[in-house]
Amino acid sequence: MSLSGMEWKKWLPGPQGWQPNPRIVWSVAAVSAAAVIGLSASQISAAHHDVTLEVDGVSRPVSVFGNQVAQALDAAGVELAPHDQVTPALDSRLLTGSRISVSRAKNVSVKVGQNPITLWTTASSSDELLSDLAARGHDTMIAASRGESRPELETLANRKVNATINADGNTTEVVIAPGKKIDEVLASAKIQLSPLDQVDLAKNGSKMTIDVHRVTRGNFTEEAEIPFKTIEKEDPRLWKGEEKVANEGIPGRFSRTIYRETRDGQVVVETEVERHEIAAPVDKMVLKGTKEKAAPPTLDPETGDLLADVPVPESITGTTPASAKLLAKGMVAQQGWSNSEFQCLEKLWTRESNWNYRSLNRSSGAYGIPQSLPGNKMASAGPDWRTNPATQIKWGLGYIKGRYGTPCNALGHSYSHNWY
């Protein structure tokens, strides 16, 4: 009998507006009762089931009017996430006394080999997850769950498991009881953890490995040097090739605050947070000479006579011993010799001629300030060798350099042989 005919369309006006006709209401009720009476007792009985529903290990009874597992979950108000696992399958037929198990999926991070990955698992303990992955041929490590910040796999194992704990360079063998958490297992082994410490879990066959890693984090301040710069400056007062430090460099200093994180003593994160200069560096100043030296005199390889000229100051005559020494001192410097070499020269020619440019050794014929033998050898330094002290000194320095290298060497020979 259809209930969509005109009987539904009969309405009567009343105090609250248009109301259904009472006769029609009773008519519909009568029809519904007849439909229920039409169901057999055996059909009603077959649609009702008492089952046990277990969600993540917690069981409770559920009374269901329906014939499929999915209807039982609906009746219990259980909502499934995409990765949750239900046993038996959702479309399986219900039977009175059936046991339905729901395992909630958890998103966990693991390291397979050296590669970190994220996966979904319905494992209820760390041991179960590691065993599942090991069965698939994966060498896997996971971080142990500690506290409420990551409760998804707090339970280490649902059965007794032998384990090796590696901490602080020591190895401890333990048996993990079912339902134990990592902090409880480590505490039983007298291993204390700081809130920052990390624990890694792995499986080796049937045995679990627990590695404890000590972690430190924080800021610290250190001081360090700021290197100084070296600045070079040309100085025309110094000979070319000569250098002089006018100002020594002084390193500066700075302090810096560094954030550092270590794992088992190894730095894994380090970054500078703040830097402050304590003292600025002072540059080092080096003076480099630009003054040109006179070309060194050269000697004739056969006669030993001076071939190259040495510049001679025109303002000094050298006709007195004092002025001759002053003239020689400047020429010694032009050779690149030090003042100590001039002192040796002063002693040498004092022994030879007492710095007299007209000195003549009547027995040997040696002549002039350097006592050239014979005197005319000095003509290689200038035709005025008889009367010009500068020409004599020029030749004498060339002779010393060519034969002895330096005036001090020549003086040493004079002391030992009484001639040079």
VEXGUGU-586256 format. One record per atom (N, C-alpha, C, O): residue in one letter; x, y, z. Coordinates in steps of 0.001 Angstrom, whole numbers, plus 500000, padded with zeros to 6 digits. Layout:
BEGIN
aXYZ
...
***
This chain:
BEGIN
m500850498807500000
m500000500000500000
m500883501240500000
m501765501345500853
s500692502163499102
s501502503376499009
s501043504411500014
s499847504619500217
l502039505073500656
l501712506135501620
l501930507517501012
l501981508515501730
s502054507571499717
s502316508869499079
s501110509373498304
s501245510277497480
g499913508798498554
g498692509193497833
g498046510416498432
g498664511189499164
m496801510562498101
m496139511806498490
m495850511879499960
m495586512959500487
e495896510670500686
e495618510731502114
e496600511675502809
e496219512343503771
w497843511748502352
w498836512640502960
w498550514104502661
w499049514995503349
k497768514341501661
k497577515728501232
k496361516386501864
k496025517521501525
k495696515685502780
k494506516253503424
k494923516945504712
k495395516283505637
w494763518243504794
w495132519047505954
w493918519817506429
w493042520152505631
l493859520098507705
l492742520844508305
l493290522080509002
l494373522033509585
p492520523234508946
p492962524425509691
p492796524214511181
p491834523588511626
g493723524732511939
g493653524601513396
g494244525812514060
g494580526780513378
p494390525793515428
p494908526962516158
p496337527320515769
p496703528495515799
q497140526345515410
q498542526586515060
q498727526660513556
q499857526543513083
g497687526845512802
g497787526837511348
g497254525532510791
g496461524854511443
w497661525196509655
w497198523961509015
w497803522764509705
w499020522708509877
q496978521790510111
q497397520598510834
q496963519359510050
q495985519401509304
p497718518225510231
p497314516986509546
p495959516512510063
p495584516755511209
n495282515867509226
n493991515249509589
n494259514094510525
n495018513196510159
p493670514063511735
p493916512972512691
p493597511620512111
p494259510636512440
r492660511551511308
r492302510254510754
r493429509708509897
r493689508505509863
i494099510636509198
i495201510207508330
i496373509736509165
i497019508757508792
v496684510395510293
v497779509967511175
v497538508564511668
v498436507724511614
w496353508298512142
w496060506947512636
w496146505932511513
w496509504777511735
s495822506352510346
s495878505424509222
s497315505024508939
s497597503850508700
v498230505990508964
v499655505693508709
v500211504819509802
v500942503872509510
a499893505097511055
a500377504281512173
a499928502857512026
a500682501924512301
a498714502690511598
a498197501325511439
a498957500584510361
a499261499400510505
v499260501277509287
v500005500624508195
v501389500230508665
v501839499126508360
s502112501125509426
s503456500821509925
s503427499627510842
s504302498767510749
a502480499543511703
a502388498398512615
a502227497118511837
a502802496088512190
a501445497182510777
a501233495972509977
a502530495533509332
a502770494335509179
a503411496526508933
a504682496167508301
a505597495477509283
a506272494514508918
v505640495946510538
v506491495311511556
v505992493920511859
v506781492984511983
i504685493778511979
i504120492453512279
i504462491483511168
i504508490270511373
g504714492063509930
g505012491195508805
g506388490569508880
g506616489577508187
l507394491113509730
l508726490513509877
l508652489322510806
l507986489356511841
s509349488267510416
s509345487054511250
s510312487223512401
s511244488023512311
a510120486516513439
a511012486534514607
a512407486072514239
a513383486568514801
s512526485145513320
s513843484618512932
s514664485677512201
s515888485714512324
q513968486560511419
q514699487610510707
q515280488642511673
q516420489077511509
i514508489025512665
i514998489991513667
i516172489418514432
i517149490121514688
s516090488177514792
s517163487520515550
s518442487453514735
s519530487642515278
a518329487190513446
a519523487050512606
a520249488376512428
a521449488353512157
a519600489528512561
a520218490841512355
a520851491391513621
a521504492432513547
h520702490775514750
h521244491259516023
h522411490380516451
h522318489152516447
h523547491054516833
h524736490300517246
h525402491005518420
h525441492234518483
d525918490219519334
d526764490725520422
d528205490351520093
d528535489170519984
v529066491366519933
v530465491122519545
v531396491844520520
v530960492654521337
t532675491533520413
t533709492210521217
t534555493072520282
t535068492598519268
l534687494331520642
l535472495279519837
l536729495671520616
l536651496123521759
e537885495491519979
e539174495846520598
e539818496956519775
e540056496795518578
v540097498086520427
v540746499225519766
v542060499501520479
v542076499912521639
d543184499265519758
d544524499457520339
d544665498738521674
d545197499291522636
g544174497482521724
g544360496651522905
g543320496816523978
g543357496086524968
v542384497746523833
v541322497966524821
v540028497360524274
v539561497740523201
s539451496409525028
s538270495674524548
s537005496142525258
s537044496582526407
r535873496036524544
r534564496315525135
r533498495590524314
r533684495365523118
p532363495218524959
p531279494554524221
p530455495565523430
p530285496710523849
v529954495131522300
v529125495977521445
v527927495152520971
v528085494020520513
s526724495734521085
s525502495093520586
s525134495752519265
s524998496973519189
v524971494932518218
v524843495455516865
v523593494895516191
v523327493695516257
f522840495762515551
f521814495326514606
f522408495518513209
f522420496631512683
g522881494470512635
g523522494526511330
g524271493250511059
g524384492390511932
n524781493120509862
n525417491866509467
n526869492029509027
n527493491039508645
q527450493272509067
q528824493475508614
q529657494162509701
q529134494847510580
v530985493949509604
v531924494549510559
v531801496066510554
v531856496695511610
a531636496654509383
a531525498110509291
a530361498631510115
a530453499710510699
q529235497859510172
q528075498287510949
q528372498242512444
q527877499072513207
a529177497276512855
a529561497193514265
a530394498406514673
a530217498953515762
l531310498826513784
l532125500004514092
l531271501259514151
l531494502130514992
d530279501354513247
d529377502501513279
d528588502532514578
d528404503586515186
a528119501345514997
a527332501261516222
a528153501669517439
a527622502234518396
a529465501377517397
a530343501712518526
a530898503126518424
a531583503588519337
g530610503819517325
g531110505188517160
g532597505257516870
g533251506244517205
v533133504218516253
v534567504181515939
v534780504743514534
v534250504214513557
e535564505822514444
e535903506401513147
e537307505956512749
e538223505960513571
l537465505580511511
l538734505051511023
l539496506109510233
l538917506872509460
a540814506135510447
a541708506953509626
a542154506117508430
a542013504894508454
p542688506749507385
p543014506010506159
p543972504841506355
p543876503849505631
h544903504931507325
h545914503881507467
h545613502908508608
h546411502009508871
d544478503072509289
d544123502145510367
d543851500756509799
d543448500603508646
q544082499755510636
q543907498361510207
q542771497721511010
q542738497826512236
v541833497053510309
v540687496396510940
v540726494911510602
v540914494529509447
t540544494073511631
t540489492618511450
t539247492078512164
t539090492329513359
p538351491342511475
p538399491049510031
p538052492269509206
p537781493335509758
a538057492124507865
a537818493242506955
a536443493851507189
a535544493207507730
l536296495109506769
l535055495852507006
l533833495182506383
l532737495281506935
d533992494509505256
d532833493894504597
d532610492448505030
d531789491737504451
s533356492014506063
s533174490643506557
s531835490522507284
s531349491497507857
r531228489309507263
r529917489071507881
r530087488919509385
r531025488278509858
l529161489521510127
l529191489431511582
l528568488131512058
l527611487632511467
l529117487595513125
l528543486455513828
l528536486795515307
l529437487471515802
t527531486332515997
t527500486553517441
t528754485947518067
t529120484808517778
g529402486727518928
g530641486273519550
g531892486663518768
g533005486361519197
s531724487328517631
s532891487744516835
s533759488728517627
s533279489457518495
r535046488719517298
r535993489673517910
r536546490552516784
r537140490059515825
i536341491837516922
i536805492800515920
i537967493588516525
i537861494127517626
s539085493644515780
s540282494341516276
s540590495536515381
s540664495414514158
v540765496688516012
v541141497914515301
v542513498363515807
v542696498601517001
s543473498476514886
s544816498960515228
s545008500324514588
s544982500464513365
r545200501325515436
r545380502680514933
r546774502827514301
r547770502377514868
a546832503455513134
a548115503684512466
a548811504902513068
a548174505892513425
k550136504800513171
k550946505892513720
k551965506301512667
k552506505458511952
n552217507582512580
n553221508101511654
n554544508228512407
n554655509033513332
v555537507445512020
v556810507424512749
v557957507671511777
v557861507392510582
s559040508203512328
s560269508423511554
s561266507334511899
s561494507046513074
v561855506736510893
v562856505690511085
v564036506001510181
v563944506830509277
k565142505324510441
k566310505448509580
k566614504074509011
k566966503150509745
v566477503945507706
v566779502693507010
v568157502855506387
v568336503636505452
g569139502109506912
g570517502360506505
g570923503737506999
g570911503999508201
q571279504610506078
q571614505997506433
q570546506984505983
q570741508197506055
n569407506455505515
n568372507314504947
n567190507449505899
n566551506445506210
p566874508660506375
p565689508861507219
p564423508850506364
p564371509493505315
i563400508114506817
i562116508081506115
i560999508153507146
i561219507916508334
t559802508480506683
t558608508507507525
t557620507484506985
t557389507412505777
l557028506681507891
l556094505653507442
l554944505522508433
l555009506012509560
w553876504836507974
w552724504536508825
w552842503106509306
w553213502210508548
t552520502899510580
t552581501550511136
t551455501356512148
t551020502299512809
t550997500117512251
t550009499769513280
t550658498992514410
t549968498446515271
a552000498941514410
a552702498247515487
a552384498918516820
a552248500140516893
s552268498122517857
s551924498660519171
s553139498845520068
s553004499305521202
s554331498492519575
s555548498660520367
s556724498857519426
s556646498540518239
s557814499385519970
s559023499573519173
s559568498243518694
s560019498128517555
d559530497240519556
d560023495913519188
d559245495348518002
d559830494766517088
e557929495522518022
e557098495000516934
e557434495696515613
e557533495042514575
l557609497024515650
l557945497760514435
l559296497324513884
l559428497088512683
l560299497214514750
l561627496806514293
l561611495393513731
l562279495108512737
s560848494506514368
s560758493128513882
s560091493075512511
s560527492329511635
d559030493871512324
d558349493901511024
d559298494371509926
d559340493789508842
l560054495421510209
l560964495953509197
l562135495009508949
l562594494868507815
a562619494359510013
a563714493399509842
a563272492218508995
a564056491688508207
a562012491799509153
a561493490682508362
a561466491019506877
a561492490125506032
r561414492309506561
r561423492732505160
r562840493000504654
r563031493470503532
g563830492696505494
g565219492848505067
g565792494233505241
g566780494578504594
h565182495049506119
h565667496414506318
h566492496512507599
h566074496046508659
d567672497126507484
d568487497447508659
d568000498796509179
d568340499842508627
t567204498765510241
t566440499947510644
t566793500395512052
t567096499579512923
m566749501716512264
m566944502299513588
m565838503322513803
m565478504059512885
i565298503363515024
i564284504359515358
i564689505046516653
i565412504489517479
a564203506269516804
a564429506997518049
a563401506542519068
a562208506468518772
a563867506238520268
a562945505797521311
a562026506934521711
a562449508086521809
s560737506592521946
s559756507585522377
s559943507850523859
s559990506927524673
r560050509156524201
r560236509524525601
r559203510566525983
r559209511677525453
g558312510210526905
g557372511172527472
g556210511473526559
g555997510814525542
e555447512512526961
e554211512840526272
e554437513547524945
e553505513690524153
s555657513988524693
s555899514702523447
s555792513781522245
s555548514253521134
r555967512479522434
r555838511533521334
r555381510195521883
r556199509291522054
p554082510043522166
p553592508852522860
p553267507674521949
p552816506640522442
e553480507792520623
e552946506778519718
e553562505389519905
e552891504385519668
l554835505315520330
l555464504005520539
l556214504005521863
l557387503636521917
e555540504416522923
e556190504452524233
e556553503059524719
e557580502874525372
t555719502084524406
t555969500721524865
t557100500119524048
t557061500108522817
l558117499616524759
l559243499020524049
l558889497666523458
l559248497375522317
a558183496825524229
a557875495476523755
a556619494963524445
a556295495352525568
n555921494075523736
n554738493412524300
n555065492018524810
n554179491265525216
r556348491688524782
r556812490381525258
r558207490582525839
r558793491656525699
k558727489570526477
k560079489679527018
k561086489722525867
k561039488917524937
v561997490690525966
v563002490853524917
v564360491091525570
v564478491911526481
n565374490383525111
n566740490629525564
n567290491856524839
n567041492055523650
a568036492668525572
a568540493911524975
a569933494227525497
a570306493836526603
t570696494948524672
t572017495457525036
t571950496980525067
t571548497614524091
i572348497561526199
i572348499019526342
i573784499517526217
i574670499056526937
n574011500455525308
n575313501093525135
n575193502547525585
n574491503351524971
a575898502865526675
a575816504226527220
a577126504598527890
a577669503822528677
d577630505777527581
d578830506325528239
d580017505385528137
d580826505306529062
g580132504669527018
g581253503762526822
g581102502419527503
g582010501591527426
n579980502178528168
n579739500914528865
n578618500136528188
n577741500716527548
t578659498807528338
t577641497917527772
t576944497175528903
t577596496610529781
t575615497180528874
t574816496520529907
t573784495620529242
t573091496039528314
e573684494373529722
e572695493425529206
e571467493452530116
e571596493367531337
v570276493569529524
v569034493614530295
v567978492764529610
v568109492394528443
v566909492458530376
v565721491804529829
v564571492790529969
v564243493222531074
i563962493143528842
i562862494105528845
i561558493362529096
i561186492470528333
a560862493736530173
a559569493117530486
a558483493721529604
a558624494857529150
p557397492980529350
p556309493499528517
p555744494798529091
p555570494937530302
g555461495744528197
g554827496998528593
g555762498051529147
g555308499146529479
k557048497766529259
k557980498734529833
k558310499855528838
k558332499655527623
k558566501048529407
k558972502193528609
k560479502383528736
k561116501830529633
i561042503181527815
i562492503309527756
i563073503892529034
i564109503423529504
d562428504908529610
d562959505504530839
d562995504491531979
d563907504509532805
e561989503601532021
e561946502585533075
e563069501575532895
e563707501168533866
v563311501170531651
v564372500188531387
v565736500774531724
v566561500102532344
l565984502017531323
l567277502634531604
l567457502891533093
l568560502747533620
a566384503270533771
a566479503496535215
a566838502212535944
a567611502233536902
s566272501079535487
s566594499796536124
s568057499429535916
s568630498676536704
a568673499967534839
a570094499722534583
a570967500826535172
a572163500896534887
k570358501700536006
k571055502797536673
k571694503760535661
k572802504256535865
i570978504004534585
i571420504968533573
i570455506147533598
i569263505997533330
q570985507311533922
q570155508509534012
q570208509290532702
q571247509377532047
l569067509849532345
l568956510642531127
l568630512084531470
l567852512362532383
s569237512995530723
s568809514394530804
s567669514588529813
s567470513755528929
p566921515672529949
p565825515905529000
p566290516007527549
p565496515812526629
l567584516316527336
l568084516483525971
l568643515201525369
l568763515095524148
d568982514235526200
d569614513019525696
d568701512286524719
d567476512350524828
q569312511591523767
q568577510857522740
q568890509370522844
q569998508973523203
v567882508553522518
v568030507097522591
v567587506506521261
v566487506785520785
d568456505681520658
d568142505000519402
d567957503513519650
d568667502912520456
l566992502925518946
l566680501503519078
l566933500804517754
l566658501357516689
a567460499586517824
a567669498766516631
a567490497307517021
a567472496972518205
k567358496443516024
k567192495009516262
k568331494264515588
k568665494522514431
n568918493339516326
n569946492452515781
n569487491029516038
n569723490473517110
g568828490444515045
g568196489149515266
g567014489325516201
g566135490152515957
s566998488543517272
s565909488656518249
s566253489626519370
s565448489840520276
k567436490210519314
k567921491058520399
k567797492530520020
k568058492920518881
m567395493335520995
m567278494772520771
m568549495470521249
m569136495096522264
t568960496490520498
t570103497316520882
t569596498709521240
t568848499326520481
i570014499193522406
i569605500518522882
i570862501372523005
i571723501101523843
d570967502402522170
d572125503301522188
d571723504641522797
d570808505309522316
v572426505020523867
v572157506287524551
v573168507324524065
v574377507099524116
h572658508461523594
h573513509540523096
h573344510766523992
h572234511255524201
r574472511249524514
r574446512421525385
r574429513695524530
r575272513883523653
v573468514546524803
v573270515758524006
v573390516983524907
v572819517023525997
t574128517966524446
t574216519253525145
t573837520361524170
t574112520275522973
r573207521393524695
r572842522560523892
r573017523804524745
r572745523782525945
g573465524874524137
g573547526114524900
g574469527132524267
g575139526858523271
n574492528313524863
n575350529409524415
n576595529479525286
n576538529206526485
f577712529842524684
f578910530119525466
f579665531252524783
f579505531499523588
t580486531929525566
t581216533095525068
t582708532800525061
t583238532213526004
e583374533209524001
e584819533028523896
e585441534294523316
e584771535087522655
e586743534467523579
e587489535584523013
e588476535060521982
e588985533946522106
a588740535867520971
a589682535479519924
a590363536730519383
a589921537853519628
e591462536509518634
e592232537617518084
e591663538080516746
e591095537296515985
i591830539368516483
i591581539932515158
i592954540194514538
i593689541030515064
p593330539535513466
p594672539735512903
p594872541163512402
p593945541800511902
f596101541646512548
f596403542987512055
f596833542915510584
f597239541865510087
k596733544053509912
k597162544145508519
k598596544667508463
k599040545382509361
t599307544307507413
t600651544825507175
t600598545796506003
t600221545431504889
i600980547028506274
i600956548076505254
i602396548435504888
i603219548692505766
e602690548450503605
e604022548809503124
e604002550230502564
e603090550618501834
k605028550989502924
k605114552382502484
k606521552654501965
k607511552283502596
e606596553305500813
e607899553628500238
e608557554760501026
e607907555709501463
d609894554615501190
d610655555624501930
d611918555948501134
d612780555083500975
p612041557175500633
p613216557532499819
p614490557659500638
p615575557783500070
r614379557631501957
r615572557736502800
r616306556414502938
r617464556388503356
l615647555316502592
l616253553991502714
l616721553505501350
l616133553825500316
w617804552718501376
w618297552150500125
w617276551186499544
w616526550544500279
k617253551093498246
k616356550158497574
k616694548736498012
k617855548329497997
g615668547992498400
g615873546643498927
g615955546600500439
g615876545528501038
e616116547766501063
e616178547842502523
e614771548054503079
e613981548817502522
e614470547375504176
e613166547502504828
e613356547863506294
e614342547486506928
k612386548603506810
k612430548994508218
k611009548993508768
k610100549558508161
v610825548355509918
v609512548318510557
v609333549600511350
v609993549815512366
a608431550447510871
a608180551714511555
a607204551549512703
a607254552297513679
n606319550574512591
n605315550371513634
n604947548895513686
n604467548339512698
e605167548262514825
e604820546853514975
e603304546683515022
e602597547489515627
g602814545627514377
g601385545345514402
g600944544751515735
g601690544012516377
i599744545079516132
i599173544548517379
i597816543928517053
i596941544615516527
p597624542636517356
p596318542017517072
p595224542649517927
p595457543042519070
g594040542738517356
g592885543162518134
g592250541968518823
g592720540839518677
r591184542213519574
r590483541124520252
r588975541348520145
r588490542479520118
f588253540227520084
f586796540317520075
f586233539168520895
f586885538142521089
s585019539359521369
s584304538284522050
s583092537926521208
s582523538778520525
r582707536676521263
r581530536244520513
r580755535214521313
r581323534429522073
t579446535237521124
t578555534267521748
t578155533249520688
t577707533607519599
i578324531977521025
i578077530894520070
i577035529948520644
i577108529558521810
y576059529583519809
y575141528490520159
y575741527206519608
y576104527124518434
r575837526200520481
r576456524935520061
r575646523760520580
r575178523757521719
e575491522768519726
e574842521510520113
e575819520373519838
e576401520281518757
t575986519507520842
t576882518366520679
t576126517069520904
t575145517021521647
r576599516023520252
r576052514669520433
r577227513745520684
r578066513524519810
d577271513209521892
d578400512379522309
d579723513119522127
d580716512535521692
g579729514392522460
g580951515184522413
g581292515745521053
g582207516562520945
q580590515336520010
q580847515835518666
q579892516988518350
q578690516897518599
v580444518075517799
v579615519231517459
v578759518899516236
v579282518525515186
v577447519038516380
v576528518795515262
v575903520096514763
v575494520181513605
v575826521101515623
v575302522408515224
v576135523481515922
v576373523405517127
e576574524476515161
e577285525606515764
e577010526850514935
e577188526850513717
t576583527893515596
t576306529142514892
t576614530322515801
t576361530277517005
e577161531378515210
e577498532573515979
e576244533407516197
e575522533732515254
v576000533746517456
v574805534510517813
v575114536001517899
v574317536831517462
e576273536338518465
e576598537752518696
e578103537922518692
e578832537020519105
r578580539079518226
r580014539386518210
r580217540822518698
r579452541722518352
h581268541018519514
h581552542346520073
h583057542574520049
h583821541751520554
e583484543691519464
e584906544020519395
e585371544610520719
e584778545556521239
i586443544033521253
i587024544526522506
i588093545572522219
i588100546640522831
a588995545268521289
a590064546203520922
a590345546044519434
a590431544929518920
a590487547173518752
a590756547137517314
a592227546802517071
a593076547165517886
p592544546129515987
p593945545820515691
p594703547066515242
p594116548007514709
v596017547057515467
v596893548140515016
v597713547615513848
v598383546589513966
d597662548313512726
d598358547855511524
d599872547909511703
d600394548773512407
k600557546991511067
k602017546989511026
k602465547844509841
k601975547669508725
m603394548766510083
m603883549658509035
m605320549277508684
m606201549288509544
v605547548942507422
v606877548571506946
v607314549590505901
v606621549813504908
l608471550204506135
l609033551157505182
l609946550415504219
l610782549615504638
k609784550680502932
k610594550026501902
k611386551097501161
k610824552059500636
g612704550907501130
g613570551905500523
g613415552011499019
g613176551019498329
t613553553226498527
t613505553479497080
t614784554154496580
t614935554399495382
k615700554451497499
k616938555133497128
k617831554194496333
k618148553095496788
e618233554627495150
e619044553791494275
e620485553735494768
e621039554741495211
k621086552554494688
k622491552384495031
k623345552570493778
k622895552335492656
a624584552997493998
a625509553097492872
a625884551709492397
a625958550764493182
a626118551601491110
a626521550301490567
a627851549899491181
a628759550727491253
p627996548666491622
p629256548237492237
p630400548296491229
p630207547983490054
p631576548691491676
p632721548777490754
p633139547395490299
p633013546416491035
t633628547331489100
t634131546057488565
t635617546186488302
t636118547288488080
l636317545079488323
l637768545070488148
l638142544386486849
l637470543470486376
d639227544862486300
d639784544177485135
d640265542807485586
d641072542723486512
p639795541724484957
p640180540378485415
p641673540121485339
p642171539224486020
e642425540902484510
e643861540659484370
e644683541522485314
e645637541048485931
t644303542808485424
t645110543731486229
t644538543986487605
t645254544415488509
g643225543719487774
g642577544042489037
g642247545503489161
g641831545946490231
d642422546288488077
d642120547714488117
d640622547950488090
d639855547153487549
l640226549060488684
l638815549452488725
l638357549888487339
l639024550682486677
l637214549363486904
l636690549693485585
l635471550601485667
l635312551485484825
a634598550403486670
a633357551179486762
a633527552331487739
a634200552193488761
d632926553449487428
d633013554619488295
d632078554490489478
d631018553871489385
v632488555090490609
v631639555237491780
v631402556727491967
v632367557489492033
p630138557173492057
p629887558610492214
p630616559171493430
p630661558544494489
v631172560335493264
v631938560974494337
v631306562326494656
v631095563135493753
p630998562581495937
p630448563891496297
p631449564995495963
p632641564860496239
e630964566089495367
e631854567169494941
e632198568125496076
e633199568836495992
s631397568159497128
s631605569152498184
s632705568766499161
s633119569593499974
i633190567526499099
i634228567076500025
i635501566818499219
i635483566051498257
t636607567459499612
t637851567336498835
t638638566103499223
t639231565450498364
g638653565768500531
g639409564611500984
g640895564860501108
g641673563917501255
t641297566107501051
t642729566412501095
t643294566375502503
t644512566396502681
t642423566320503511
t642867566112504882
t642395564734505322
t641415564216504787
p643086564131506300
p642627562811506750
p641166562808507184
p640438561859506893
a640727563863507881
a639335563894508355
a638360563937507190
a637374563201507163
s638651564826506206
s637728564918505065
s637815563681504186
s636823563290503570
a638991563058504119
a639127561823503334
a638284560703503954
a637646559923503247
k638298560643505284
k637468559631505960
k635983559895505721
k635208558967505492
l635597561172505778
l634193561508505542
l633784561137504121
l632689560629503881
l634696561407503185
l634433561051501792
l634292559536501641
l633399559050500948
a635175558811502291
a635151557347502198
a633902556759502859
a633350555762502392
k633470557389503947
k632288556858504646
k631061556867503745
k630285555912503725
g630892557972502989
g629762558029502066
g629878556999500963
g628880556402500562
m631089556785500468
m631285555825499377
m631114554386499868
m630655553520499124
v631485554141501123
v631252552813501715
v629756552523501788
v629306551420501477
a629001553527502201
a627544553344502289
a626945553055500918
a626015552259500785
q627508553734499877
q627002553499498532
q627271552069498058
q626574551564497178
q628256551433498628
q628528550031498300
q627540549086498983
q627521547891498688
g626714549618499901
g625786548765500633
g626402548158501874
g625828547255502482
w627599548665502262
w628252548146503453
w627772548916504684
w627345550068504598
s627855548246505822
s627418548849507078
s628499549761507647
s629608549832507117
n628166550450508721
n629119551349509369
n630289550581509978
n631397551107510079
s630039549341510381
s631137548539510943
s632205548266509884
s633388548152510204
e631781548160508611
e632754547965507541
e633595549232507351
e634791549163507068
f632943550393507514
f633722551630507412
f634755551700508538
f635883552143508322
q634369551263509735
q635320551287510850
q636531550405510546
q637660550756510889
c636294549255509900
c637416548395509502
c638290549107508461
c639518549039508511
l637619549801507503
l638373550523506471
l639206551633507094
l640350551864506701
e638612552322508080
e639334553417508737
e640614552903509392
e641658553547509298
k640543551764510047
k641723551182510692
k642736550699509653
k643944550866509821
l642216550093508567
l643110549544507539
l643950550637506901
l645171550510506806
w643298551721506458
w644055552760505748
w644796553692506699
w645696554421506281
t644421553669507982
t645257554356508968
t646592553635509077
t647639554274509181
r646559552292509054
r647792551499509090
r648633551724507825
r649862551755507878
e647946551879506692
e648664551967505417
e649239553361505153
e650412553491504803
s648414554408505318
s648855555748504890
s648459556853505843
s648767558022505608
n647787556497506903
n647231557490507821
n646335558471507072
n646224559642507435
w645688557953505995
w644717558684505188
w645338559921504498
w644673560937504298
n646601559802504150
n647303560880503435
n647321560542501952
n647914559544501544
y646664561383501142
y646547561061499721
y647877561218498970
y647988560787497823
r648897561838499612
r650212561983498981
r651240561013499569
r652432561129499286
s650789560066500380
s651710559144501042
s652429558277500005
s651810557708499107
l653797558191500161
l654601557388499243
l655532556491500044
l656293556972500883
n655473555197499788
n656389554243500404
n657612554160499495
n657550553568498417
r658753554770499941
r659908554901499078
r660570553554498820
r661250553383497809
s660379552598499722
s661023551301499501
s660260550434498507
s660857549688497731
s658906550543498539
s658111549686497645
s657506550444496478
s657194549856495443
g657338551756496644
g656700552552495600
g655194552640495747
g654536553252494905
a654616552039496809
a653166552124497030
a652781553575497266
a653520554333497894
y651560553971496731
y651213555388496744
y649746555581497118
y648883554748496839
g649504556745497775
g648153557213498045
g647520556609499293
g648134555831500023
i646275556998499506
i645543556539500695
i645466555016500762
i645697554450501831
p645146554323499649
p645061552864499734
p646408552170499552
p646498550946499647
q647484552976499282
q648819552421499053
q648797551415497898
q649133550241498050
s648384551935496733
s648364551125495516
s649792550831495087
s650666551696495132
l650011549578494666
l651349549172494243
l651259548501492872
l650694547413492766
p651794549110491838
p652336550470491811
p651219551490491837
p650050551140491669
g651567552740492044
g650555553783492175
g649742553998490916
g648562554343490990
n650360553797489755
n649624554099488522
n648484553120488232
n647727553323487283
k648355552076489026
k647183551197488856
k645900551967489121
k644833551611488622
m646018553041489925
m644820553820490255
m644332554644489079
m643268555257489156
a645092554669487988
a644661555413486800
a643376554841486218
a642662555532485491
s643069553561486538
s641815552968486041
s640603553646486657
s639496553545486127
a640807554346487790
a639710555055488437
a639671556523488031
a638681557207488290
g640725557012487402
g640740558410486961
g642156558874486696
g643089558429487364
p642329559765485727
p643678560241485397
p644292561111486490
p645503561335486500
d643466561599487403
d643968562481488461
d644316561711489723
d644250562256490824
w644675560479489571
w644898559602490726
w645995560102491650
w645980559785492839
r646945560872491138
r648050561357491977
r647581562422492968
r648118562523494071
t646561563231492571
t646200564406493360
t644762564388493897
t644384565265494673
n643983563425493502
n642554563424493884
n642281562289494875
n642280561121494486
p642046562624496164
p641748561573497149
p640523560735496773
p640491559532497032
a639510561369496161
a638294560628495798
a638600559524494799
a638061558421494888
t639493559842493825
t639865558825492831
t640591557675493515
t640358556511493191
q641476557997494465
q642211556959495176
q641263556068496003
q641389554843496009
i640324556710496691
i639372555942497522
i638499555057496640
i638220553907496978
k638068555612495498
k637236554845494571
k637967553575494130
k637405552479494128
w639230553755493758
w639999552584493323
w640197551610494482
w640052550399494317
g640532552155495667
g640794551298496818
g639590550443497215
g639742549268497549
l638411551029497177
l637208550253497522
l636952549152496501
l636553548042496853
g637191549477495215
g637012548458494187
g637996547313494360
g637646546148494173
y639236547654494721
y640251546622494937
y639865545717496109
y639949544492496014
i639445546332497204
i639055545543498387
i637875544628498076
i637859543458498459
k636900545178497385
k635711544366497092
k636041543211496164
k635544542097496327
g636898543501495179
g637231542446494232
g638102541361494827
g637989540202494428
r638978541702495782
r639915540706496313
r639477540100497633
r639682538909497867
y638868540915498509
y638538540427499851
y637037540416500145
y636598539778501103
g636272541098499352
g634825541122499574
g634378542284500430
g633430542986500077
t635058542501501572
t634680543585502482
t635929544168503133
t636960543498503190
p635854545409503627
p636992546007504339
p637406545202505570
p638597545108505866
c636455544623506287
c636817543853507485
c637641542627507117
c638553542253507854
n637334542003505996
n638147540868505547
n639555541333505171
n640543540660505464
a639627542491504520
a640937543031504144
a641753543383505384
a642960543140505417
l641114543950506401
l641807544293507639
l642324543038508328
l643435543031508857
g641534541994508322
g641985540744508923
g643226540209508236
g644137539710508897
h643271540310506904
h644456539860506163
h645663540734506504
h646786540242506624
s645415542040506657
s646502542961506994
s647083542644508360
s648297542703508554
y646217542306509308
y646695541954510641
y647556540697510604
y648564540616511306
s647172539726509798
s647878538440509804
s649112538427508900
s650048537666509147
h649125539276507835
h650244539243506890
h651008540561506810
h652047540638506155
n650509541575507458
n651115542908507466
n651067543572506096
n651835544495505824
w650186543115505252
w649903543752503956
w648534543268503490
w647984542305504024
y647996543951502488
y646716543500501955
y646711543670500444
y645720543348499790
***
